[in-house]
Amino acid sequence: MKYNRQKRYIFAALIPILILLGMTVIPILTLINGEEVFLEANYFTPRDIFRGQYLDLNYKIEQVDIDKLSDEIIKNPEEYEDRQLYGVLKGQDNYHVLDYITTKKPKDKLFLKCRLVSYYQLKNIKNDKKRVDDKVHIEYALDRYFISEDGEFEDIFNSGDYNVVVKMKLYRGRALLVDVIEK
Amino acid sequence: MDKKRQVTKREYNFLAREIKFIEEKNIINREQKDKILGLYKRPDETNFIKIISLIGAILVGLGVLTFIASNWEIISKPFKFSIILLGYLLTFFGGYKSEDQYPKTGRALIYISVLIFGSGIFLVGQMFNYGGEVDRAFLLWTIGILPMGMFLMDKYILTFSIGTSIMYLITGMDTYLSMDWTVVVLLAIIVSLYIYNNKLLNSALVTLSNNILLLLYILYLVIEWRISATYVIILFLGIGLFMYIFPFKTHNKVLKIQGNIVFGFSGLLLTIPNVWEELSYIDTGNIPALLFAILYILLLFFLTKKESLISLIFIFITIFRYYFDRAYDFMPKSLFFIIGGILLIGFGYYFERARKRIGERDEI
């Protein structure tokens, strides 16, 4: 195998490089082509041992009113628990809010890919016990914003309040978090 | 000249010691002693160098990983990314070049490149604020490292890729997103490793680690399919027994030891009544647990007779498990232990006497 040594080593070295470069493609595309979106949020400040200090963000659009869900989801939540859903956004004042959640990929609209996380409130509907303010928890892949160790972010979590605005670039349902600004 | 026989350092030292003793007894002369020892390849002392370089590489790699995590703001992210890419290429290339002259140091440089690659993945995740858990990062790390290990025929890189696969499995457990993916990808990793190791590398370390990965994978599957814990433990009991009784040809010692440990632990868990109570049709687990314990101990004794050291260890563990079990009152427990012990000594005496009789008969 000696004469093949160079080839073997080149192949061996190549794959990791391709992976590293490949990882940057979609984010950079999003940065260039994405539309700017502002969402209200709040955060914790835990630490990820591999990626360092980050803000664990909680968004207003994660708590969703039941009437914003499409009918198939309300009737059959278990089936949609493992599937990709889409949250359509619309502008309101200075920020963006959630318009509705649908099961089909929307065209020509501003949307985020998301998933249904907790929906026990939907069972209340079946029992006719729906409470007025019932909300369902939806998750978008926006929850981490990495900061440096000596950054200026203090632990400001206040349950119920959304004290920061997260600026992001949205492209084809994927978001790239750009900044976290206090209101 | 014929190829010298390969033995481990321990075996060589044993041989040298005993041959010297035999020579001193004048059973063989010096020339014969040298001739005998000359058949064997003297294992080199440079294992220590290998270890130091390995530890050094790990330290540097971990240092780089921590530096990435610190997210030092003074250096811009794109600049950090270029440094990582450059560092990866330099260490890999440096290792490649120096491997001829300095095989161990050169290989250590390549190990550093493996860790730099990993920190690169985490850096990109950090740069672009990738959401979610680190499981995807570990998957990418594995996909990058596994082919490298195969191309370079390096058992340490392959074992490390098994480690990252295990991390992928563990960190991704609660992530509902990609269960189907995980099942397929992990299976592909495990199978390709077995095939590669069997045909080309033949490393006991890889077999051992791959077995662990396979067992964890099976555990992951049964948890995802929500199979009751009792059946899971019984399943692993069966798997362990199977590994022990029918080890594959390659590295059968490894399989026997791992299988022994797996069924030993599974059996130990099944002596606990609560484990049996997990099943819906069992109210009190005391009877099944005790019945099982009797069979289990008998099996362990049988295997100890066949000189399974691990089974002997499990006998002791089981004894202490019952000794410390608060569920049994002291008096009955004390009686049980004493009577049991006396019975065993009685058996031992009986066997010894029987063997002695046979021995005397033979002499006559």
Interface residues (C-beta under 8 A of the other chain):
Chain A: R8 Y9 F11 A12 A13 I15 P16 I17 I19 L20 M23 T24 P27 D48 I49 F50 R51 G52 Q53 E81 D82 R115 Y140 A141 L142 D143 R144 Y145 F146 I147 S148 E149 D150 G151 L176 L177
Chain B: L65 I68 A69 S70 N71 W72 E73 F81 I84 L85 Y88 L89 F92 F93 Y96 S113 F117 G120 I121 F122 V124 G125 Q126 M127 F128 N129 Y130 G131 G132 V134 A137 L140 I143 G144 I145 P147 M148 F151 L152 Y176 L177 M179
